[in-house]
Amino acid sequence: MRGNMFATDERGRLCIAVTVGAKGGRPRLAPIVGDVEKIKAMMDAVGNEKVFKKVPTGADIHSYRADYATSIYNQYARPLNKIPYDRIVYRVSEK
């Protein structure tokens, strides 16, 4: 990730433009979660250079991805009591 990878999505949110290593080779916009100003300052400080010179080998990447996905999900999720009863589907695993 480089410091110049900012973009704005259709909702006006500041995002990171993922162009290299994107799933299926398709570019996408990843909304910034957390302290947007702090992340923007970190990225602005390095310009076209890499934001992180090296990712530590002990970094728990899967945990970071899970936290990010949960945060994005919670932005869009609505309470169950707001979903019409006839549209709730409960799935039971077959054995």
OpenMM code with the backbone's topology and positions (N, CA, C; nanometers):
from openmm import Vec3, app, unit

residues = "MET ARG GLY ASN MET PHE ALA THR ASP GLU ARG GLY ARG LEU CYS ILE ALA VAL THR VAL GLY ALA LYS GLY GLY ARG PRO ARG LEU ALA PRO ILE VAL GLY ASP VAL GLU LYS ILE LYS ALA MET MET ASP ALA VAL GLY ASN GLU LYS VAL PHE LYS LYS VAL PRO THR GLY ALA ASP ILE HIS SER TYR ARG ALA ASP TYR ALA THR SER ILE TYR ASN GLN TYR ALA ARG PRO LEU ASN LYS ILE PRO TYR ASP ARG ILE VAL TYR ARG VAL SER GLU LYS".split()
positions = [
    Vec3(0.0853, -0.1167, 0.0000),
    Vec3(0.0000, 0.0000, 0.0000),
    Vec3(0.0902, 0.1234, 0.0000),
    Vec3(0.0600, 0.2127, -0.0890),
    Vec3(0.1383, 0.3362, -0.1007),
    Vec3(0.0545, 0.4553, -0.0555),
    Vec3(0.1223, 0.5602, -0.0191),
    Vec3(0.0562, 0.6780, 0.0354),
    Vec3(-0.0343, 0.7523, -0.0608),
    Vec3(-0.0220, 0.7268, -0.1897),
    Vec3(-0.1025, 0.8000, -0.2882),
    Vec3(-0.2222, 0.7197, -0.3391),
    Vec3(-0.2663, 0.6216, -0.2643),
    Vec3(-0.3735, 0.5327, -0.3098),
    Vec3(-0.5125, 0.5738, -0.2592),
    Vec3(-0.5321, 0.7027, -0.2341),
    Vec3(-0.6624, 0.7509, -0.1873),
    Vec3(-0.7616, 0.7637, -0.3013),
    Vec3(-0.8870, 0.7426, -0.2703),
    Vec3(-0.9970, 0.7649, -0.3636),
    Vec3(-1.1210, 0.7932, -0.2799),
    Vec3(-1.2239, 0.8418, -0.3435),
    Vec3(-1.3512, 0.8674, -0.2766),
    Vec3(-1.4579, 0.7819, -0.3432),
    Vec3(-1.5388, 0.7157, -0.2632),
    Vec3(-1.6430, 0.6314, -0.3215),
    Vec3(-1.7683, 0.7128, -0.3525),
    Vec3(-1.8722, 0.6442, -0.4009),
    Vec3(-1.9952, 0.7121, -0.4421),
    Vec3(-2.0693, 0.7763, -0.3252),
    Vec3(-2.0369, 0.7363, -0.2032),
    Vec3(-2.1000, 0.7947, -0.0845),
    Vec3(-2.0176, 0.9095, -0.0269),
    Vec3(-1.9038, 0.9387, -0.0903),
    Vec3(-1.8186, 1.0478, -0.0444),
    Vec3(-1.7214, 1.0090, 0.0647),
    Vec3(-1.7096, 0.8791, 0.0930),
    Vec3(-1.6171, 0.8324, 0.1970),
    Vec3(-1.4764, 0.8199, 0.1409),
    Vec3(-1.3787, 0.8475, 0.2238),
    Vec3(-1.2400, 0.8306, 0.1851),
    Vec3(-1.2079, 0.6814, 0.1854),
    Vec3(-1.1500, 0.6337, 0.0752),
    Vec3(-1.1186, 0.4918, 0.0592),
    Vec3(-0.9757, 0.4751, 0.0130),
    Vec3(-0.9324, 0.3501, 0.0131),
    Vec3(-0.8033, 0.3139, -0.0441),
    Vec3(-0.8326, 0.2387, -0.1725),
    Vec3(-0.7720, 0.2828, -0.2818),
    Vec3(-0.7910, 0.2186, -0.4117),
    Vec3(-0.6989, 0.0972, -0.4203),
    Vec3(-0.7586, -0.0216, -0.4171),
    Vec3(-0.6825, -0.1458, -0.4256),
    Vec3(-0.6753, -0.1838, -0.5728),
    Vec3(-0.5559, -0.1740, -0.6299),
    Vec3(-0.5397, -0.2044, -0.7725),
    Vec3(-0.4452, -0.3213, -0.7945),
    Vec3(-0.3465, -0.3374, -0.7087),
    Vec3(-0.2505, -0.4474, -0.7213),
    Vec3(-0.2856, -0.5537, -0.6189),
    Vec3(-0.2954, -0.6775, -0.6637),
    Vec3(-0.3267, -0.7869, -0.5722),
    Vec3(-0.4738, -0.7952, -0.5380),
    Vec3(-0.5582, -0.7279, -0.6157),
    Vec3(-0.7018, -0.7331, -0.5905),
    Vec3(-0.7572, -0.8687, -0.6333),
    Vec3(-0.8596, -0.9138, -0.5657),
    Vec3(-0.9194, -1.0442, -0.5942),
    Vec3(-0.9692, -1.0493, -0.7381),
    Vec3(-0.9288, -1.1501, -0.8093),
    Vec3(-0.9704, -1.1652, -0.9477),
    Vec3(-0.9102, -1.0614, -1.0404),
    Vec3(-0.8119, -0.9858, -0.9919),
    Vec3(-0.7489, -0.8837, -1.0744),
    Vec3(-0.8347, -0.7608, -1.0966),
    Vec3(-0.9475, -0.7531, -1.0254),
    Vec3(-1.0374, -0.6389, -1.0419),
    Vec3(-1.0102, -0.5342, -0.9349),
    Vec3(-0.9863, -0.4115, -0.9755),
    Vec3(-0.9641, -0.3056, -0.8762),
    Vec3(-1.0919, -0.2783, -0.7961),
    Vec3(-1.0732, -0.2310, -0.6738),
    Vec3(-1.1882, -0.1983, -0.5885),
    Vec3(-1.1502, -0.0862, -0.4935),
    Vec3(-1.2503, -0.0311, -0.4283),
    Vec3(-1.2291, 0.0710, -0.3260),
    Vec3(-1.2577, 0.0091, -0.1900),
    Vec3(-1.1627, 0.0220, -0.0989),
    Vec3(-1.1781, -0.0303, 0.0368),
    Vec3(-1.1992, 0.0877, 0.1316),
    Vec3(-1.3205, 0.1004, 0.1882),
    Vec3(-1.3463, 0.2114, 0.2808),
    Vec3(-1.2518, 0.2060, 0.4007),
    Vec3(-1.2099, 0.3231, 0.4453),
    Vec3(-1.1219, 0.3310, 0.5624),
    Vec3(-1.2078, 0.3194, 0.6867),
    Vec3(-1.1671, 0.2311, 0.7770),
    Vec3(-1.2395, 0.2074, 0.9019),
    Vec3(-1.1502, 0.2540, 1.0153),
    Vec3(-1.2072, 0.3230, 1.1117),
    Vec3(-1.1287, 0.3689, 1.2258),
    Vec3(-1.0998, 0.5174, 1.2168),
    Vec3(-0.9842, 0.5554, 1.2622),
    Vec3(-0.9441, 0.6959, 1.2673),
    Vec3(-0.8970, 0.7418, 1.1288),
    Vec3(-0.9879, 0.7942, 1.0497),
    Vec3(-0.9599, 0.8335, 0.9113),
    Vec3(-0.8495, 0.9387, 0.9057),
    Vec3(-0.8536, 1.0363, 0.9941),
    Vec3(-0.7526, 1.1433, 0.9927),
    Vec3(-0.6124, 1.0897, 1.0217),
    Vec3(-0.6020, 0.9967, 1.1155),
    Vec3(-0.4722, 0.9380, 1.1492),
    Vec3(-0.4178, 0.8583, 1.0293),
    Vec3(-0.5041, 0.7800, 0.9657),
    Vec3(-0.4616, 0.7004, 0.8500),
    Vec3(-0.4226, 0.7917, 0.7348),
    Vec3(-0.5006, 0.8972, 0.7124),
    Vec3(-0.4695, 0.9919, 0.6057),
    Vec3(-0.3349, 1.0590, 0.6313),
    Vec3(-0.3086, 1.0968, 0.7550),
    Vec3(-0.1806, 1.1607, 0.7900),
    Vec3(-0.0633, 1.0658, 0.7653),
    Vec3(-0.0802, 0.9377, 0.8019),
    Vec3(0.0259, 0.8390, 0.7792),
    Vec3(0.0541, 0.8242, 0.6301),
    Vec3(-0.0516, 0.8184, 0.5503),
    Vec3(-0.0348, 0.7986, 0.4062),
    Vec3(0.0200, 0.9243, 0.3393),
    Vec3(-0.0254, 1.0410, 0.3831),
    Vec3(0.0259, 1.1666, 0.3265),
    Vec3(0.1743, 1.1843, 0.3559),
    Vec3(0.2168, 1.1376, 0.4713),
    Vec3(0.3568, 1.1549, 0.5126),
    Vec3(0.4545, 1.0801, 0.4225),
    Vec3(0.4108, 0.9700, 0.3620),
    Vec3(0.5028, 0.8902, 0.2796),
    Vec3(0.4890, 0.9175, 0.1302),
    Vec3(0.3853, 0.9889, 0.0909),
    Vec3(0.3681, 1.0225, -0.0513),
    Vec3(0.3526, 0.8998, -0.1382),
    Vec3(0.4403, 0.8826, -0.2379),
    Vec3(0.4328, 0.7691, -0.3300),
    Vec3(0.5016, 0.6435, -0.2772),
    Vec3(0.5641, 0.6547, -0.1616),
    Vec3(0.6362, 0.5409, -0.1032),
    Vec3(0.5394, 0.4471, -0.0311),
    Vec3(0.5904, 0.3311, 0.0097),
    Vec3(0.5099, 0.2347, 0.0838),
    Vec3(0.4791, 0.2887, 0.2233),
    Vec3(0.3565, 0.2658, 0.2685),
    Vec3(0.3166, 0.3106, 0.4025),
    Vec3(0.3872, 0.2256, 0.5074),
    Vec3(0.3933, 0.0960, 0.4850),
    Vec3(0.4627, 0.0046, 0.5758),
    Vec3(0.5794, -0.0569, 0.4992),
    Vec3(0.6997, -0.0320, 0.5448),
    Vec3(0.8180, -0.0842, 0.4762),
    Vec3(0.8199, -0.2369, 0.4782),
    Vec3(0.7818, -0.2944, 0.5933),
    Vec3(0.7807, -0.4394, 0.6058),
    Vec3(0.6716, -0.4789, 0.7045),
    Vec3(0.5965, -0.5822, 0.6711),
    Vec3(0.4955, -0.6345, 0.7628),
    Vec3(0.5629, -0.7421, 0.8465),
    Vec3(0.5562, -0.7308, 0.9786),
    Vec3(0.6219, -0.8304, 1.0640),
    Vec3(0.5701, -0.9720, 1.0360),
    Vec3(0.6596, -1.0697, 1.0431),
    Vec3(0.6201, -1.2078, 1.0144),
    Vec3(0.5198, -1.2613, 1.1160),
    Vec3(0.5183, -1.2053, 1.2349),
    Vec3(0.4251, -1.2504, 1.3380),
    Vec3(0.2904, -1.1800, 1.3336),
    Vec3(0.2689, -1.0919, 1.2355),
    Vec3(0.1432, -1.0173, 1.2273),
    Vec3(0.0273, -1.1135, 1.1999),
    Vec3(-0.0802, -1.0972, 1.2720),
    Vec3(-0.1967, -1.1843, 1.2577),
    Vec3(-0.2902, -1.1276, 1.1500),
    Vec3(-0.2518, -1.1452, 1.0240),
    Vec3(-0.3237, -1.0878, 0.9108),
    Vec3(-0.4692, -1.1329, 0.9081),
    Vec3(-0.4949, -1.2602, 0.9370),
    Vec3(-0.6326, -1.3114, 0.9327),
    Vec3(-0.7211, -1.2419, 1.0356),
    Vec3(-0.6647, -1.2143, 1.1508),
    Vec3(-0.7392, -1.1438, 1.2544),
    Vec3(-0.7705, -1.0010, 1.2104),
    Vec3(-0.6724, -0.9339, 1.1469),
    Vec3(-0.6944, -0.7972, 1.0984),
    Vec3(-0.8047, -0.7950, 0.9937),
    Vec3(-0.8011, -0.8914, 0.9027),
    Vec3(-0.9037, -0.8989, 0.7978),
    Vec3(-1.0418, -0.9247, 0.8586),
    Vec3(-1.0477, -1.0118, 0.9591),
    Vec3(-1.1746, -1.0423, 1.0244),
    Vec3(-1.2306, -0.9184, 1.0946),
    Vec3(-1.1444, -0.8445, 1.1634),
    Vec3(-1.1880, -0.7218, 1.2321),
    Vec3(-1.2402, -0.6196, 1.1320),
    Vec3(-1.1706, -0.6050, 1.0197),
    Vec3(-1.2126, -0.5104, 0.9155),
    Vec3(-1.3483, -0.5517, 0.8585),
    Vec3(-1.3628, -0.6796, 0.8260),
    Vec3(-1.4881, -0.7285, 0.7688),
    Vec3(-1.6042, -0.7107, 0.8661),
    Vec3(-1.5811, -0.7354, 0.9943),
    Vec3(-1.6851, -0.7179, 1.0955),
    Vec3(-1.7261, -0.5715, 1.1051),
    Vec3(-1.6300, -0.4830, 1.1016),
    Vec3(-1.6589, -0.3404, 1.1093),
    Vec3(-1.7419, -0.2932, 0.9896),
    Vec3(-1.7047, -0.3368, 0.8697),
    Vec3(-1.7802, -0.3005, 0.7498),
    Vec3(-1.9209, -0.3589, 0.7571),
    Vec3(-1.9325, -0.4850, 0.7990),
    Vec3(-2.0638, -0.5492, 0.8116),
    Vec3(-2.1530, -0.4706, 0.9073),
    Vec3(-2.0988, -0.4316, 1.0220),
    Vec3(-2.1782, -0.3594, 1.1218),
    Vec3(-2.2254, -0.2227, 1.0719),
    Vec3(-2.1547, -0.1639, 0.9754),
    Vec3(-2.1995, -0.0373, 0.9181),
    Vec3(-2.3283, -0.0548, 0.8379),
    Vec3(-2.3463, -0.1727, 0.7787),
    Vec3(-2.4619, -0.1975, 0.6927),
    Vec3(-2.5713, -0.2800, 0.7592),
    Vec3(-2.5389, -0.3525, 0.8646),
    Vec3(-2.6350, -0.4414, 0.9296),
    Vec3(-2.7485, -0.3614, 0.9929),
    Vec3(-2.8640, -0.4205, 0.9932),
    Vec3(-2.9777, -0.3570, 1.0603),
    Vec3(-3.0288, -0.4526, 1.1670),
    Vec3(-3.0918, -0.3991, 1.2695),
    Vec3(-3.1410, -0.4846, 1.3776),
    Vec3(-3.2453, -0.5840, 1.3248),
    Vec3(-3.2479, -0.7029, 1.3853),
    Vec3(-3.3438, -0.8041, 1.3422),
    Vec3(-3.4883, -0.7562, 1.3547),
    Vec3(-3.5161, -0.6713, 1.4543),
    Vec3(-3.6545, -0.6248, 1.4711),
    Vec3(-3.6972, -0.5279, 1.3616),
    Vec3(-3.6044, -0.4836, 1.2777),
    Vec3(-3.6372, -0.3957, 1.1647),
    Vec3(-3.6618, -0.4746, 1.0358),
    Vec3(-3.6335, -0.6050, 1.0388),
    Vec3(-3.6553, -0.6892, 0.9222),
    Vec3(-3.7956, -0.7487, 0.9322),
    Vec3(-3.8775, -0.7366, 0.8279),
    Vec3(-4.0126, -0.7946, 0.8328),
    Vec3(-4.0067, -0.9439, 0.8644),
    Vec3(-4.0966, -0.9894, 0.9514),
    Vec3(-4.0956, -1.1284, 0.9977),
    Vec3(-4.0982, -1.2279, 0.8827),
    Vec3(-4.1730, -1.2003, 0.7783),
    Vec3(-4.1850, -1.2957, 0.6681),
    Vec3(-4.0576, -1.3039, 0.5843),
    Vec3(-3.9588, -1.2183, 0.6115),
    Vec3(-3.8338, -1.2202, 0.5346),
    Vec3(-3.7175, -1.2807, 0.6125),
    Vec3(-3.7384, -1.3152, 0.7388),
    Vec3(-3.6308, -1.3750, 0.8176),
    Vec3(-3.6224, -1.5239, 0.7842),
    Vec3(-3.5040, -1.5681, 0.7473),
    Vec3(-3.4833, -1.7091, 0.7148),
    Vec3(-3.3791, -1.7632, 0.8115),
    Vec3(-3.4178, -1.8635, 0.8856),
    Vec3(-3.3250, -1.9269, 0.9761),
    Vec3(-3.2755, -2.0553, 0.9101),
    Vec3(-3.1453, -2.0708, 0.9027),
    Vec3(-3.0890, -2.1864, 0.8358),
    Vec3(-3.0456, -2.2884, 0.9400),
    Vec3(-3.0858, -2.4111, 0.9181),
    Vec3(-3.0453, -2.5202, 1.0050),
    Vec3(-2.9579, -2.6132, 0.9231),
    Vec3(-2.8408, -2.6407, 0.9716),
    Vec3(-2.7506, -2.7309, 0.8990),
    Vec3(-2.8062, -2.8713, 0.8974),
    Vec3(-2.7965, -2.9349, 0.7815),
    Vec3(-2.8395, -3.0732, 0.7697),
    Vec3(-2.7263, -3.1651, 0.8136),
    Vec3(-2.7625, -3.2759, 0.8721),
    Vec3(-2.6591, -3.3698, 0.9180),
    Vec3(-2.6612, -3.4945, 0.8346),
] * unit.nanometer
topology = app.Topology()
chain = topology.addChain("A")
for resn in residues:
    res = topology.addResidue(resn, chain)
    for name in ("N", "CA", "C"):
        topology.addAtom(name, app.Element.getBySymbol(name[0]), res)
